Structures are given as C-alpha cells and as structure tokens.
Amino acid sequence: MEPIRIALLPMYVALYDTSSPHMRPEIEAFAQRIAGSLQTRGLEVLSAPVCRLQEEFAQAIRTFEQSGAEAIVTLHLAYSPSLESAKPLSQTELPLIVLDTTPDYLFDTTVSSDRLMYNHGIHGVQDMCNLLVRNGKPFAIFAGHAEHSDVLDRVAAAARAAAIWTRLSHARVGLIGEPFKGMGDFQVPESLLQERLGITVLHHPMDGSAPRPEDIDPQELEAEYNLDSQRVDMGPEISRETYDATERVALSVRHWIERENLTAFSMNFEEAGRHGSFPTMPFSEACKAMSRGVGYAGEGDALTAAFVSALLRAHPDTTFAEMFCPNWSGNTIFFSHMGEFNLNACDGRPHMIVKDFCFGDGFNPTSILGHFKPGAVCFANLAPVADGFRLILADGEMVKLAERIGSFEDSVSGWFRPNLPIAQFLEAYSRAGGTHHGALVYGATADELRNLAVFANMECAVIQG
C-alpha cells in the first residue's frame, strides 16, 4: 500500500517578517520538526514554504492538489490572519485537518515573555476556524503538544480517514447487471451517489465490447494458475478445465476494471448464466480484487463497493461481509457471504473448491474460501437515510476459530463479538438505519473512522457499550 500523502501548510503573518525577522529560523525549524514527526507515523508529507498572504496560500494549495495530496494539515506557526487563508482553504476539495499546537510545552510565569511571540498560534486557529465554519468548510481539529500528547497520532489517524474520503469521493464503480430486485436498503439513484458522495457508476456493456472470457491469453491464464497454486490450497476436485473456465471470467472482469480505471465493482449473482460474458460468478476475482485494493460488494451494491474500496486505501485488510445469524448463547454474530472476501483477511491459507452454485443458470465455479482471521475490527456501514447518508460504526473482535469447523469449513465464515451485548447492538444498528451489507475493517477503530463523517459532512452513529 502506498503511504497516505498529506500536505503540511505552515501559516504565519507577514507583519512579523517586518517587525521581528529574527523569529524566522526558529519558526521554520518548528515546522520541519512537525513534518518529520508526521513522517515517522507512516505518512508522506508534502511541504510548502511558510504562507502569509492569500496568494501564497492559494499557490500552495494549488500545488498540493496537483501533487496528489489526500489531505491538508494546517500548522499555525504564530498568529495568522484568517482572511489571508480562509478563502483558498474553503474552496479546496481536499479534506482539512487543523493541528493546534505550539513549540513550548511550558508557558507560565517562569518563562520569558519573549516566548509569547512563538506560542500564540492558538488564537490564529480560532480566527481561521470561525471563518471555516461560516464558509461551510468541514474540518477536523486536534490540539495538544506534539511531544507530550497523542495529538500527532490523532492527526495521523485523521489523515487516514481523509484518504478514505478522498478515495470515496472519486470512486468509479463497475456494475455488472442490475441490483438484486426487491433489495432496497442499499439502492439509491446513481445521480444521488454522484451528487452527494462523488461516486460514478459505470455499467458493464454486456454487448461484447468489454473484455470477454474467450479473449484471455492462455499464458496469462497459466500465470494465474501458478500464482493461485502458491497462495491457495486447491482441493482434489479442482480440474484444470473448471479452473480455466472460471478464471477466464474472472480475468475478463479484471481487464474491464483496468480498462475503465475502476476502483470497485459489484455483480448481482442472478446475472451468472444469463449472458455470454458471465457464464458463472467470478467469486475468485472478488476475493483477489479486494486483496489488491479494489472494492467489492455483492448483489449490485455500488454504494458499499465504493465504500469498501475507500476503506482499503488506508486499511488493506478490510473486507466486504454481511451479518447472517445471531449466536445469542455466545454473544456473537455470524458473518459470511457466498464466496467473496478479502484474501488479506483470511486466517491462514484460504482453500479453493468447486462451489455448488444453485442461484442462477451459470456453471459451478471454483471459489476461494476461508475463515476471517481473529483480532480487533471495526464494523463499518454506509447507509442511505432520509437526508443523505449516515456512517455507522461499531468496534469489536473477530473470534479465533478452530482449523476445522464442521459444515462451515467450506464457506466464508467468522463470528463477530461487538463491544456490547448483541441484542443491544442489533437494536441500535437497525435504529440507525444500517443496511445488511457492510465492511469489517481490521486495524481501525470507530474513533478513527468517525473522522470520515467529518470530511464527508455526514451524520455518524457509533454503537458502543
């Protein structure tokens, strides 16, 4: 995964360059220390010259946008008048993170009054944030001393959430077939996805103009087989004929993803067998795509597919999943899907079987299966609601399973234990409008991911005990 790329915007006032030019070296050194500290937290930091005047801010932000920044972190090096920065900051589409900190940890009667000039950036923060609120520009803000608090860790977490929003708001989702008829919770007009979230939906043409299974190069098929032989345990029933027939469909989807520069895709399983391009379900490509950072969701759910893709930008073990059955006795919930999960989320090596596909006219495909690995996760859902969208989050853990789990062995399977009784969790989840599609996000917490709602300017519901 490429590191999250943020832009550090150092803010100052031109007056001090005239009245107190001796301050500049220490001021600039402080900005460099902050940049270095953010880099140690796994971020790629784009820096700009110290900005004082509106045109300097505007030029720095244009450079950040052109350089592929995924968020802007502001740093007040002293007071900076808000009318110099508010307009260009309010106009950029980049998520905004305000770092409210100062060089000195101690500021009491024992220090020299000369240190005031280096440590009064907080009222510049207040000046700027008032203008941002008035201009309707969302921002996240984190205050604390860089060396004596967790403020930079919180900024780094917010930067990951900002990268998720940047990816989501530029999502390109390929839709194969129409959404499952009658399944209404995730279905919203494509125009609304574009208008409110920036998601573009592209439909597979189904007329032979997209890459077709029969066009797959035999050498590419052979290379894929060799790769799968290394990363997946293949059952004895896997014939090369069945494998090749399935993977031709899977690779044609991959070529379509690459040709259209898609960040995610979704397919309604009912389409399998209805069209020549899809004689079966490409379950394996859904698994492999997520492991490469391409989002996926089942049943024609473009919204969740885009959401999974965005989460993968910062958390590569994220996987599409659904709640199926409550285990009231053990206070866990069974998560699964037909044959689609991120291989990065598998506990150990996944295995491949020929799946009995009884839900359509397609032939029985090869499918990659396994258990979700144990550990802390955040279950995340992006739900349509009456006035837009709501982010729903719940921390918990995936339970460690035995290697062999009876009749569940040949399935995508895992049990989630939320951080509160499942009855309370399920009640709260449905009261918030949660859909039956979601994502298990390894390596993230609700406290971190709730920043996504800040940048997207949407509601957030955190379900917790």
C-alpha positions as CSV (number, residue, x, y, z in Angstrom):
1,M,0.0,0.0,0.0
2,E,1.3,3.4,-0.9
3,P,1.7,5.8,2.1
4,I,-1.1,8.3,2.8
5,R,0.0,11.6,1.2
6,I,-0.7,14.7,3.2
7,A,0.2,18.3,2.7
8,L,1.6,20.4,5.6
9,L,0.6,24.0,5.3
10,P,2.7,26.3,7.6
11,M,0.8,29.5,8.5
12,Y,2.3,32.8,9.6
13,V,1.8,36.6,9.4
14,A,3.7,39.0,7.1
15,L,3.9,41.6,9.8
16,Y,6.4,39.6,11.9
17,D,8.8,39.3,9.0
18,T,9.0,43.1,9.1
19,S,8.8,43.7,12.9
20,S,10.7,40.5,14.1
21,P,12.7,39.0,11.3
22,H,14.9,37.2,13.9
23,M,12.0,34.8,14.6
24,R,12.1,33.1,11.2
25,P,14.8,30.4,11.7
26,E,13.2,29.0,14.8
27,I,9.7,29.2,13.3
28,E,10.8,27.3,10.2
29,A,12.7,24.7,12.3
30,F,9.5,24.0,14.2
31,A,7.6,23.4,11.0
32,Q,10.3,21.0,9.9
33,R,10.2,19.1,13.2
34,I,6.4,18.6,12.8
35,A,6.8,17.4,9.2
36,G,9.4,14.9,10.3
37,S,7.3,13.6,13.2
38,L,4.3,13.1,10.9
39,Q,6.6,11.1,8.5
40,T,7.6,8.8,11.3
41,R,3.9,7.9,11.6
42,G,3.8,6.4,8.1
43,L,2.7,9.5,6.2
44,E,4.2,11.0,3.1
45,V,4.4,14.7,3.8
46,L,4.4,17.4,1.1
47,S,5.7,20.7,2.5
48,A,5.1,24.2,1.3
49,P,7.0,27.5,2.0
50,V,5.7,29.4,5.0
51,C,2.5,31.1,3.9
52,R,1.4,34.6,5.0
53,L,-0.6,36.2,2.2
54,Q,-3.7,35.0,0.3
55,E,-1.9,34.4,-2.9
56,E,0.8,32.4,-1.1
57,F,-1.9,30.2,0.4
58,A,-3.7,29.8,-2.9
59,Q,-0.5,28.8,-4.7
60,A,0.5,26.3,-2.0
61,I,-3.0,24.7,-2.2
62,R,-2.9,24.5,-6.0
63,T,0.5,22.7,-5.7
64,F,-0.9,20.3,-3.1
65,E,-3.9,19.5,-5.4
66,Q,-1.6,18.9,-8.4
67,S,0.8,16.8,-6.4
68,G,-1.9,14.3,-5.3
69,A,-2.3,15.3,-1.7
70,E,-5.1,13.4,0.1
71,A,-5.5,16.0,2.9
72,I,-4.2,19.3,4.1
73,V,-2.8,19.7,7.7
74,T,-2.6,23.3,8.8
75,L,0.0,24.4,11.3
76,H,-0.1,27.9,12.8
77,L,3.5,28.9,13.5
78,A,2.2,32.1,15.2
79,Y,-0.9,34.2,14.6
80,S,-2.1,34.1,11.0
81,P,-5.0,36.4,10.0
82,S,-7.9,34.3,8.8
83,L,-8.8,36.4,5.8
84,E,-5.5,35.5,4.2
85,S,-6.2,31.8,4.2
86,A,-10.0,31.2,4.6
87,K,-11.0,31.6,1.0
88,P,-8.4,29.2,-0.6
89,L,-9.0,26.7,2.3
90,S,-12.7,26.9,1.9
91,Q,-12.6,26.4,-1.9
92,T,-10.3,23.3,-2.0
93,E,-12.0,19.9,-2.1
94,L,-9.2,18.4,-0.1
95,P,-10.1,17.3,3.5
96,L,-8.8,19.8,6.1
97,I,-7.1,18.8,9.4
98,V,-6.2,21.6,11.8
99,L,-3.2,20.9,14.1
100,D,-3.5,23.2,17.1
101,T,-0.1,23.1,18.8
102,T,2.9,25.2,19.8
103,P,6.7,24.7,20.2
104,D,6.8,25.1,24.0
105,Y,5.3,22.7,26.5
106,L,5.6,25.0,29.5
107,F,4.2,28.5,29.4
108,D,3.8,30.0,32.9
109,T,5.2,32.8,35.0
110,T,8.7,31.2,34.9
111,V,9.2,31.7,31.2
112,S,10.4,34.7,29.4
113,S,7.7,36.9,27.9
114,D,9.6,36.8,24.7
115,R,8.2,33.3,24.2
116,L,4.8,34.7,23.6
117,M,5.7,35.5,20.1
118,Y,6.4,31.8,19.3
119,N,3.4,30.3,21.2
120,H,0.3,32.3,20.4
121,G,-0.8,30.4,17.3
122,I,-3.9,29.2,19.1
123,H,-5.8,32.4,18.5
124,G,-4.9,32.2,14.9
125,V,-6.5,28.8,14.9
126,Q,-9.6,30.2,16.4
127,D,-9.8,33.1,13.9
128,M,-9.4,30.6,11.0
129,C,-11.8,28.0,12.3
130,N,-14.6,30.6,12.7
131,L,-14.3,31.6,9.1
132,L,-14.2,27.9,8.0
133,V,-17.4,27.3,9.9
134,R,-19.1,30.4,8.4
135,N,-18.0,29.3,4.9
136,G,-19.3,25.7,5.4
137,K,-15.9,24.0,5.1
138,P,-15.8,20.9,7.2
139,F,-12.6,20.3,9.2
140,A,-11.2,18.0,11.9
141,I,-9.2,19.7,14.7
142,F,-6.7,18.2,17.1
143,A,-5.0,20.1,20.0
144,G,-2.1,19.2,22.2
145,H,1.7,19.4,22.5
146,A,3.5,17.5,19.7
147,E,5.9,15.7,22.1
148,H,3.8,15.4,25.3
149,S,0.5,14.2,24.0
150,D,-1.0,11.9,21.4
151,V,-2.0,14.8,19.1
152,L,0.2,13.7,16.2
153,D,-1.1,10.2,16.4
154,R,-4.7,11.6,16.2
155,V,-3.7,13.7,13.2
156,A,-2.2,10.6,11.5
157,A,-5.4,8.7,12.2
158,A,-7.5,11.6,10.8
159,A,-5.2,11.6,7.7
160,R,-6.1,8.0,7.1
161,A,-9.8,8.9,7.3
162,A,-9.2,11.8,5.0
163,A,-7.6,9.5,2.4
164,I,-10.6,7.2,2.7
165,W,-12.9,10.2,1.9
166,T,-10.7,11.3,-1.0
167,R,-10.9,7.8,-2.4
168,L,-14.7,7.5,-1.8
169,S,-15.4,10.9,-3.4
170,H,-13.6,9.9,-6.6
171,A,-14.8,6.3,-6.7
172,R,-15.6,4.6,-10.1
173,V,-17.7,1.6,-9.6
174,G,-18.4,-1.0,-12.2
175,L,-21.8,-2.6,-12.0
176,I,-22.4,-6.0,-13.7
177,G,-26.1,-6.4,-14.2
178,E,-28.9,-4.7,-12.2
179,P,-29.1,-4.6,-8.4
180,F,-31.0,-7.5,-6.9
181,K,-34.7,-6.9,-7.4
182,G,-36.6,-6.0,-4.2
183,M,-33.4,-5.5,-2.1
184,G,-33.9,-1.9,-1.3
185,D,-31.7,-0.8,1.6
186,F,-28.5,0.0,-0.4
187,Q,-30.3,1.2,-3.6
188,V,-30.3,4.9,-4.3
189,P,-30.3,6.8,-7.6
190,E,-26.9,6.9,-9.2
191,S,-27.4,10.6,-9.6
192,L,-27.5,10.9,-5.8
193,L,-24.4,8.8,-5.4
194,Q,-22.6,11.3,-7.7
195,E,-24.1,14.4,-6.3
196,R,-23.7,13.7,-2.6
197,L,-20.7,11.4,-2.5
198,G,-18.9,11.8,-5.8
199,I,-19.3,8.2,-6.8
200,T,-19.5,7.4,-10.5
201,V,-21.2,4.2,-11.6
202,L,-20.3,2.5,-14.9
203,H,-22.4,-0.4,-16.3
204,H,-20.9,-3.4,-17.9
205,P,-22.0,-3.1,-21.6
206,M,-22.8,-6.9,-21.9
207,D,-22.7,-6.5,-25.7
208,G,-19.3,-8.0,-26.3
209,S,-17.5,-4.6,-26.3
210,A,-15.9,-5.2,-22.9
211,P,-13.1,-7.8,-22.4
212,R,-14.6,-11.3,-22.9
213,P,-13.6,-14.7,-21.3
214,E,-12.7,-16.2,-24.6
215,D,-10.2,-13.4,-25.3
216,I,-8.0,-14.2,-22.3
217,D,-4.4,-15.1,-23.3
218,P,-3.5,-18.7,-22.4
219,Q,-0.2,-17.5,-21.0
220,E,-2.0,-15.1,-18.6
221,L,-4.3,-17.9,-17.5
222,E,-1.2,-20.2,-16.9
223,A,0.4,-17.4,-14.8
224,E,-2.7,-17.0,-12.8
225,Y,-2.9,-20.7,-12.1
226,N,0.7,-20.8,-11.0
227,L,0.1,-17.9,-8.6
228,D,-3.1,-19.4,-7.2
229,S,-1.2,-22.7,-6.6
230,Q,1.2,-20.8,-4.4
231,R,-1.3,-18.8,-2.3
232,V,-4.4,-21.1,-2.2
233,D,-4.9,-24.8,-1.2
234,M,-6.6,-26.4,-4.1
235,G,-8.9,-29.3,-3.4
236,P,-8.5,-32.5,-5.4
237,E,-11.8,-31.9,-7.2
238,I,-10.4,-28.8,-8.9
239,S,-9.9,-29.8,-12.5
240,R,-7.9,-27.6,-14.7
241,E,-10.9,-27.4,-17.0
242,T,-13.2,-25.9,-14.3
243,Y,-10.4,-23.7,-13.0
244,D,-9.7,-22.2,-16.5
245,A,-13.4,-21.7,-17.3
246,T,-13.9,-19.8,-14.1
247,E,-10.7,-17.8,-14.3
248,R,-11.4,-16.7,-17.8
249,V,-14.5,-14.9,-16.5
250,A,-12.5,-13.6,-13.5
251,L,-9.7,-12.2,-15.7
252,S,-12.1,-10.6,-18.1
253,V,-13.6,-8.7,-15.1
254,R,-10.1,-7.7,-14.1
255,H,-9.3,-6.4,-17.6
256,W,-12.5,-4.4,-17.6
257,I,-11.6,-2.9,-14.2
258,E,-8.2,-1.9,-15.6
259,R,-9.6,-0.6,-18.8
260,E,-12.1,1.6,-17.1
261,N,-9.9,2.6,-14.2
262,L,-12.4,1.3,-11.8
263,T,-11.9,1.5,-8.0
264,A,-14.6,-1.1,-7.2
265,F,-17.1,-3.4,-8.8
266,S,-20.3,-5.3,-7.9
267,M,-22.2,-8.1,-9.5
268,N,-25.7,-9.4,-9.0
269,F,-25.2,-13.2,-8.8
270,E,-28.5,-13.7,-10.7
271,E,-26.7,-12.5,-13.9
272,A,-24.5,-15.6,-13.9
273,G,-25.5,-17.7,-16.9
274,R,-27.7,-15.1,-18.5
275,H,-25.0,-13.6,-20.6
276,G,-22.2,-15.0,-22.7
277,S,-19.7,-12.8,-20.9
278,F,-20.7,-14.2,-17.5
279,P,-21.4,-18.0,-17.7
280,T,-20.6,-18.1,-14.0
281,M,-19.9,-15.9,-10.9
282,P,-16.4,-14.6,-10.7
283,F,-16.1,-15.2,-7.0
284,S,-12.4,-15.6,-7.1
285,E,-11.9,-12.2,-8.7
286,A,-13.9,-10.5,-6.0
287,C,-11.5,-12.0,-3.4
288,K,-8.4,-11.1,-5.3
289,A,-9.6,-7.7,-6.3
290,M,-10.1,-6.7,-2.6
291,S,-6.6,-8.0,-1.8
292,R,-5.3,-5.6,-4.5
293,G,-7.3,-2.7,-3.0
294,V,-10.2,-2.8,-5.4
295,G,-13.5,-2.7,-3.6
296,Y,-16.3,-5.1,-3.9
297,A,-19.9,-5.7,-2.7
298,G,-22.5,-8.3,-3.7
299,E,-25.9,-8.1,-5.3
300,G,-25.2,-4.9,-7.4
301,D,-24.5,-2.7,-4.4
302,A,-22.4,0.1,-5.9
303,L,-22.5,2.2,-2.7
304,T,-20.9,-0.5,-0.4
305,A,-18.5,-1.5,-3.2
306,A,-17.2,2.1,-3.3
307,F,-17.1,2.3,0.5
308,V,-15.0,-0.9,0.7
309,S,-12.7,0.5,-1.9
310,A,-12.2,3.7,0.1
311,L,-11.6,1.8,3.3
312,L,-9.0,-0.4,1.6
313,R,-7.0,2.8,0.8
314,A,-6.0,3.1,4.4
315,H,-6.7,-0.4,5.8
316,P,-5.7,-3.2,3.3
317,D,-7.3,-6.0,5.3
318,T,-10.8,-4.6,5.0
319,T,-13.3,-7.0,3.6
320,F,-16.9,-6.9,2.4
321,A,-19.1,-9.0,4.7
322,E,-22.7,-9.5,5.9
323,M,-24.3,-10.3,9.2
324,F,-26.2,-13.6,8.8
325,C,-27.1,-15.2,12.1
326,P,-27.0,-14.2,15.8
327,N,-25.4,-16.6,18.3
328,W,-27.4,-15.5,21.3
329,S,-25.7,-18.0,23.5
330,G,-22.2,-16.9,22.7
331,N,-22.9,-13.2,22.2
332,T,-21.5,-13.3,18.7
333,I,-22.9,-12.7,15.2
334,F,-22.1,-15.0,12.2
335,F,-20.6,-13.1,9.2
336,S,-20.3,-14.6,5.8
337,H,-21.1,-14.3,2.1
338,M,-21.3,-16.7,-0.9
339,G,-17.7,-16.7,-1.8
340,E,-16.4,-13.2,-1.7
341,F,-13.9,-12.0,0.9
342,N,-10.6,-10.2,1.0
343,L,-7.8,-12.8,1.0
344,N,-5.8,-10.5,3.3
345,A,-8.5,-11.1,6.0
346,C,-8.1,-14.8,5.9
347,D,-6.8,-16.8,8.9
348,G,-4.0,-18.8,7.4
349,R,-4.2,-20.1,3.8
350,P,-7.5,-20.0,2.0
351,H,-8.7,-23.0,0.1
352,M,-10.4,-23.4,-3.3
353,I,-13.3,-25.7,-4.0
354,V,-15.8,-26.1,-6.8
355,K,-18.8,-24.3,-5.4
356,D,-22.3,-25.7,-5.8
357,F,-23.9,-22.6,-7.5
358,C,-27.7,-23.1,-7.3
359,F,-28.8,-19.5,-7.5
360,G,-28.5,-19.0,-11.3
361,D,-28.0,-20.7,-14.6
362,G,-24.3,-20.5,-14.5
363,F,-21.9,-23.5,-14.1
364,N,-20.4,-24.3,-10.8
365,P,-17.4,-22.1,-10.4
366,T,-14.2,-22.5,-8.4
367,S,-14.4,-20.4,-5.3
368,I,-11.8,-19.3,-2.7
369,L,-13.0,-19.8,0.9
370,G,-11.7,-19.4,4.5
371,H,-12.2,-18.1,8.0
372,F,-11.9,-14.4,8.9
373,K,-8.8,-14.0,11.0
374,P,-9.1,-13.2,14.6
375,G,-8.5,-9.8,16.1
376,A,-9.9,-6.3,16.7
377,V,-12.1,-4.9,14.0
378,C,-14.4,-2.1,13.4
379,F,-17.7,-3.0,11.6
380,A,-18.5,-0.1,9.2
381,N,-21.6,0.6,7.2
382,L,-22.5,3.5,4.9
383,A,-26.3,3.7,5.0
384,P,-28.7,5.8,2.9
385,V,-31.0,7.8,5.1
386,A,-33.8,10.4,4.6
387,D,-31.5,13.4,4.2
388,G,-28.4,11.8,2.7
389,F,-26.1,9.2,4.2
390,R,-25.0,8.1,7.6
391,L,-21.8,6.4,8.7
392,I,-22.4,3.6,11.3
393,L,-19.5,2.2,13.2
394,A,-19.1,-0.5,15.9
395,D,-15.8,-1.8,17.4
396,G,-15.5,-5.4,18.3
397,E,-13.4,-8.5,17.6
398,M,-13.5,-11.5,15.2
399,V,-13.3,-14.7,17.3
400,K,-10.5,-17.2,16.8
401,L,-11.9,-20.3,15.2
402,A,-10.6,-23.9,15.1
403,E,-9.0,-25.0,11.9
404,R,-11.9,-27.3,11.2
405,I,-15.4,-26.1,12.0
406,G,-17.7,-28.8,10.7
407,S,-20.1,-27.9,8.0
408,F,-18.9,-24.3,7.9
409,E,-15.4,-25.3,6.7
410,D,-16.3,-24.8,3.1
411,S,-17.6,-21.3,3.4
412,V,-16.6,-17.7,4.1
413,S,-17.1,-17.7,7.8
414,G,-16.4,-15.8,11.0
415,W,-18.1,-14.7,14.3
416,F,-18.0,-11.1,15.4
417,R,-18.3,-10.1,19.0
418,P,-19.3,-6.4,19.4
419,N,-18.2,-4.4,22.4
420,L,-21.7,-4.7,23.9
421,P,-24.4,-7.4,24.1
422,I,-25.5,-8.4,20.6
423,A,-29.2,-7.7,21.4
424,Q,-28.3,-4.1,22.2
425,F,-26.0,-3.9,19.1
426,L,-28.6,-5.2,16.7
427,E,-31.3,-2.9,18.1
428,A,-29.0,0.2,17.8
429,Y,-27.8,-0.8,14.4
430,S,-31.3,-1.0,12.9
431,R,-32.4,2.1,14.7
432,A,-29.6,3.9,12.9
433,G,-30.8,2.5,9.5
434,G,-27.8,0.2,9.0
435,T,-28.0,-1.9,5.8
436,H,-27.4,-5.6,5.5
437,H,-24.1,-5.0,3.6
438,G,-21.0,-3.7,5.4
439,A,-17.3,-4.0,5.9
440,L,-15.1,-5.5,8.5
441,V,-12.1,-3.2,9.0
442,Y,-9.0,-4.6,10.6
443,G,-6.6,-2.1,12.1
444,A,-9.1,0.7,12.6
445,T,-11.3,1.9,15.4
446,A,-14.6,3.8,15.4
447,D,-12.9,6.8,16.9
448,E,-10.6,7.0,13.9
449,L,-13.1,6.2,11.2
450,R,-15.7,8.7,12.6
451,N,-13.4,11.4,11.1
452,L,-14.6,10.2,7.7
453,A,-18.0,11.6,8.6
454,V,-16.5,14.9,9.4
455,F,-14.8,15.2,6.0
456,A,-17.9,13.9,4.2
457,N,-20.1,16.3,6.2
458,M,-22.5,13.4,7.1
459,E,-24.0,12.0,10.2
460,C,-22.1,9.4,12.2
461,A,-23.6,6.8,14.6
462,V,-21.1,5.0,16.8
463,I,-22.6,1.9,18.5
464,Q,-20.8,1.3,21.8
465,G,-21.5,-0.1,25.3
